[in-house]
Amino acid sequence: MRTWGSLLHPVEMHESPSPSIRVPSPARAVPHAPARVVPHTLAEDAVALAVGTFVTSFGLFLIGTAGAVTGGTAGLVLLISQLLHLPFGAVFAVVNLPFAVLAWTRRGRRFVVSSVIAVSALAAFSALHPLYIEAARINPVYAVVMGNLACGLGLLIVLRHHSSLGGFQVLALICQDRLGWRAGYVLLVLDATVVALSAVTAPLHTVALSTVGVVVLNLVLVMNHRPGRYPAAL
């Protein structure tokens, strides 16, 4: 007799060695179709680059008010601009030129064009904040932590739209593509180098504060930008 369960869920039967006994065959796995990757539109990329670079520039402004540095090329440029009293935007554009050449040979024309636009937008936004924000009384701990958090979020937006802010990020993405190393870990090592260089001129407590900020920034990237997790960014 067939029960209601067998009617609702029929199973395939096969013959056992004994002619009078039939046993169910194991269930067959049904392969899942691969998820369809939906790329970003040009409008989405443009808005994302504007938002990402604006948020990053605001984070750099907060960090600069505390006299600290952050990681990456932006941190290196921030250190140079503090030492030489040069505009951040101009130094940032010059330092990124050799990395643009490297990106052209390794990541392609689209990535380079997008990165040049992002670098230019960051340089422009960096000149905007001092005109409208008076940060003379901001707490340095708050400025460094929130500034690096903003930089991490802004950079994450930029990276997920097939772009970068040049410099160390180009090296990190190449290492992630070619060697499988997470971009966040590569940037953490490079950022630690920048913070170590800041110890030449900065007091010890500023270096310690910068170290905390670098960890905050790279935790955002390590936890949210892993190879294969976000195919639309490729």
N, C-alpha and C positions, 0 to 999 in steps of 0.2 A: 504494500500500500504506500502511496506517495502522500506525504504530509504537506500542509500549507507551506512550510519552510522550503521543502524541496521544489514546490511549484514556483515560489518566488525567487529562489536562488538555485537554479538547476546546476548540477555539477557534471562534468564529463566523466564517464566511466570507462574503464579498460579491463580487459580480461586478466584475471589472476591465474597462477599456475593451475589452480583447482577449477574445473569447468562449472562448478555450482556456486562460486562466490565471485562477486564483482566488487571492486574497491574503487573509490574515487581517485582520479589522477591529481597530482599537485596543481595548484593554481598557476596560471601563466602570467608573468609580469607584463604589463602593458607599458611600453616605453613612452615617456613624456616628450612632447614636442618642445624643442628649444624655445626659450622666450624670445620674442621679437624685440630687437633693440630699436628704439625710436630716437633718432638723433635730434639735437637741439636745432631750432630754426635760427636763421640769421638775426631776427629780432630778439630772440631769447639770449643769444650770445652777446649782442650789443648791450642790452639792459644789464646782463650779469657782469660784464666787464666794467660798466659804469659803477654799479653798486659795489662790486668787489674792490675795485681800486679806491673808491671813496672811503669805504670802511677801513681799508688798510692804511690809507693816508692819515685818517683820524687817529688810528692806533699809534702810528709813528709819531704823530704830534704829541700825544699824551706821554709817550716814552721819552721824547726829547725834553719835555718840560721838567722831568725828574732828573735830567742829566745822565740818564742810563742809555744803554744800547740794547738792541734786539739782535736776532740772528739773521742769517742770510746776507745777500748783497745789500739789502736795505739797511741792515745793522752796520755793515762795513762802511757804507756811504755815510750813514748818520755819524759814525765815529770820525770819519775824515772831515765831514763838514763842521763838526764841533772843534776839531783840532785846528783846522785852517780857516775857520770862519767864512766858509763858502756856502752859497745857496744849495740846499739839498737837491732840488730838482736838476740843476745843471750837472752836479757831480754824479748823480744817479744815472743820467743819460749817458755820460761819457764812460763810466765804468762798465755799462752793459753792452757796449759796442762789440768787444771780442766774443762775448757769450752769444750775441746774435749770429755771428758767423758760425759758431759751433752748432747752434740750433738749426741753422739752414741746412747743414750737411747731415745732421742726424735725425731731425724731426720733421723736416719739410717746410715748404714755403708757407702753407696756411698757418702753421704754428708760429712761424717767425713773424708774419704780418700781424697776427692776433697779439703776440707778445709785445711787439713794438707799439701797438695801439695802447695796450695796457700800461706799459712803462711810461708812455707820454701822458696818459690820463693821470697816473699816480703822481708824476712830477707836477702837473698842473694843479691837482687837488692839494698837494702838499704846500703850495704857495697860498692857498685860499684860507686855511684854518687860522693862521696868525692874524689875519685881518679882521676876524669876527669873534675870536675867542680870547678872553683874558684868563690865563691860567697861572697867575702868580701865586695863588694860595692853595693849589691842589696838593693833596697828600701824595708824596712820592711812591709809597707802596701801592696805593690805589691806582695811580697813574701807570705804573709799570705792569701790574697784573691785568688791569682792564685794557691797557694799550696792547699788550701781547695777545690777549684774548680776541680783541678786535682784529689784529693783524692775522691771527690764525683763521678766523671766520672769513675775512675778506679774501685771503689767499686760497682758502678752500673753494670759494665760489669761482675764483679765477681758474684754478686748476681743473675744475669739473667742466669747464667750457673750452677745453682744448687750448689753453693759453697758459701764460706764466708771467711773472714779473721779472723774468730774465735772471742772469747771474747764477747763483747756486741752485736755483730751482731747475734750470736747464740741466745741470749736472745730475741732480737728484732724479729727474724724470728719465734721463738716459740710463742711469744705473737701474732704475725700476724696470724699464723696458728690456734692457739687454741682459741684466744679471738677476732680475727678480727681487732686488732689494727694495724694501719699502721706502718710498720717498721721504716719509717722516723721519726714519732712522738716519738716512743719509744727511738730511738737513740738520738733524740734531748734532751730529759730529762736526759738521761745518760751522754750525752756530756756536758750538762750544769753543771753537778756534777763535771766532770773532770776539767772544766774551773774554777769552784769555788775553787777546791783544789789547782790549780796553783797560786791562790792569796796568798797562804802562803809564797811563795818565790819570785814571779814575781811582778814587779811594776804595778801600776794601769793601765797605758796606755797599757802595754803588755796584761793584762787581758782583757781590752776592745777590743783590736785588735783580741785576740783569740776568743772572743764572736762573733764578726762579721764573722770570718772565720767559726765557727761552724754553724752559720745560713746559710752561703753560701753552705756548704757541705750538710746539711740536706735538704735544698730546692731542691737540685738536686735529692735526693732520694724520697722526698715526692711527687714531681711532676712526677716522672718517674718510680716508683716502687710501684704500688698499688696492693692489692689483687685482683686476677681474671683478671687483665689487660694483663698479659703476661703469658699465660698457659704453654708455652714451658719451662719456668724456673722452673716449679714445678716438 
